[in-house]
Amino acid sequence: MRILLVEDDKALGEGIRTALKPEGYTVDWVQDGCSALHALSHESFELAVLDLGLPRMDGLQVLKRLRAAANPVPVLVLTARDSTTDRITGLDAGADDYLIKPFDVAELKARLRALLRRSFNRPQPVLEYRGISLDLVGQAVSFQGQIVNLQRKEFLLLHELLAQPGRVMTRDKLQQALYGWDEEVESNALEVHVHHLRKKFFPELIRTVRGVGYLVDKA
């Protein structure tokens, strides 16, 4: 699950990124509004955490331009602007949730989980596929009732594929979901993860579409 974090306070941004990575998120971080709008307009994210008081372009302008372009990415506004009028303005501009600074990290995580549940249209974010059960909140996977231990990248890859069965996922899209901008990627890393998943579940789980990417067939 790939998140764009938009926060110009370097200490806070680093703290949020550090807190979210163990939860199974790939967190990319920008520190101004123009960079945020460019990233959200040209790349794919499951969620965005957006500060409002940003250099170069205010967070509200970023949000308004996103929604004007019909970009549906769920956005959690994270800001010190705490008046009722500010909250109404943010929600009317297109925010899906609004959290006031200072905040508890546990609450931030809970709100992100709630946004994911709503975006997946599921009361609980659990994916079921041919005996596989993938719990996004608990970060747990089982196959035919038995727990399967996955590395973080394997979990992220499995989630990306199972979330859209029958759809071919390109290599670029999958690599974006698995690796942040600050992570180096080995040329065969994706193939290695696919190999491990096939071995841990069953060989037919992931189908290669030569020259394009991978998919899981519809159940």
Long-range contacts (C-beta under 8 A, 24 or more apart in sequence): 1-25, 1-26, 1-46, 1-47, 1-116, 1-136, 1-156, 1-159, 1-177, 2-26, 2-28, 2-44, 2-45, 2-46, 2-176, 2-177, 3-27, 3-28, 3-45, 3-46, 3-47, 3-48, 3-49, 3-112, 4-28, 4-29, 4-30, 4-36, 4-39, 4-40, 4-43, 4-45, 4-47, 4-48, 4-49, 5-29, 5-30, 5-48, 5-49, 6-30, 6-31, 6-33, 6-35, 6-36, 6-48, 6-49, 6-50, 6-51, 6-54, 6-59, 6-62, 7-31, 7-49, 7-51, 7-78, 8-32, 8-51, 8-53, 8-54, 8-55, 9-51, 12-101, 15-105, 16-49, 16-105, 16-108, 19-105, 19-108, 19-109, 20-109, 20-112, 23-109, 23-112, 23-139, 24-136, 24-139, 24-152, 24-155, 24-156, 24-159, 25-112, 26-156, 26-177, 26-178, 26-179, 26-180, 27-180, 28-180, 28-181, 31-55, 32-56, 32-57, 33-57, 33-58, 33-59, 33-61, 33-62, 36-62, 37-62, 37-65, 37-66, 40-66, 40-71, 40-73, 41-66, 41-69, 41-71, 43-176, 44-173, 44-176, 44-177, 45-73, 46-73, 46-74, 46-116, 46-119, 47-73, 47-74, 47-75, 47-76, 47-112, 47-115, 47-116, 47-119, 48-73, 48-74, 48-75, 48-76, 49-75, 49-76, 49-78, 49-108, 49-112, 50-75, 50-76, 50-77, 50-78, 50-95, 51-77, 51-78, 51-79, 52-77, 52-79, 52-81, 52-90, 53-79, 53-80, 53-81, 60-89, 60-90, 60-93, 63-90, 63-93, 63-94, 63-95, 64-93, 64-94, 66-94, 67-93, 67-94, 74-115, 74-116, 74-118, 74-119, 76-108, 76-111, 76-112, 76-115, 78-103, 78-108, 113-137, 120-163, 127-159, 127-162, 127-163, 129-162, 129-165, 129-216, 129-219, 130-205, 130-219, 132-158, 132-162, 132-201, 132-205, 134-158, 134-159, 134-162, 143-200, 143-201, 148-200, 148-201, 150-197, 150-200, 151-193, 151-196, 153-178, 153-189, 153-193, 154-193, 154-196, 154-197, 154-200, 157-190, 157-193, 157-194, 157-197, 158-197, 161-206, 161-214, 161-215, 161-216, 162-216, 165-215, 165-216, 165-217, 165-218, 165-219, 166-215, 166-216, 166-217, 166-218, 167-215, 168-209, 168-212, 168-213, 168-214, 168-215, 169-213, 169-214, 169-215, 170-212, 170-213, 171-212, 171-213, 171-214, 173-213, 174-213, 174-214
